[in-house]
Amino acid sequence: MELSSEYGKVLLRISLSLVFLWFGANQIYSPANWESFVPSFLSSMIQAKTIIFINGSFEILFGLMMLSGFYLRISAFLLSLHLMGIAISLGYNAIAIRDFGLSLATLSVSIMGSDKFCLDEKFKETRNQKV
């Protein structure tokens, strides 16, 4: 693969991972800032802070997986679906449009698969050396 496209994949994966990690950490440490984003149908069943904690934890866990390239296709796909669900729940506004674009970029990471700096690639190398 051409050098520029290989590093482009790395840059896209890492930058999107950092976005998910930032939002996830922010939800864990400042849940009150996010309560207004919880859909009313969810907050009527479960406390908003609980939903925010679960959401933040999900984004941190899968953001770390995407950052490290561990099960990259799966983690990026789940994050893409997750963000698409958030965008849809927000309706038509600037935040939803941004989240829709980020969701498609994350889906692109899933489609492209691992790059040479992913743990998935390191595990493949190790398996190939043992065979």
Phi, psi and omega in degrees: 000145180298144184304314184294322179287328177295314179287334174296318177299317180297313182298317179297314180299312183292316183294318177294322177301317180295326176297311179297319180295319179296311181295319179297314179295320180297323178292323180290317186273338180223063185297331181299330179291345187250355185300326182290345180271349181285123179300142184298327180294332177280316183291344175284340181261321185225147178302140182302320181295327177292315179299317180296319179297315179297314180298314179298319179296317177301312182293325177291312181301307183284334173295319177293321178296318179291321179299316182278345182078029180264117188051052188302310183300318181291311183296318179293321179296315180296319177295323178296313178299318180301311182290326176297319177298320177295315180300317180295319181293337181280344182081203183261101175203177185299321181293318180295320179295318177299313181296325177298314178297317178295325178296317179292324176296320178292323175298323177299321177298317179297317181293318182290330179080194189287152174251179187291350180259005181279148174298325177306318179292321179296320178293323177297316179299317180296317178297319181293327179289328180285335184278000000 
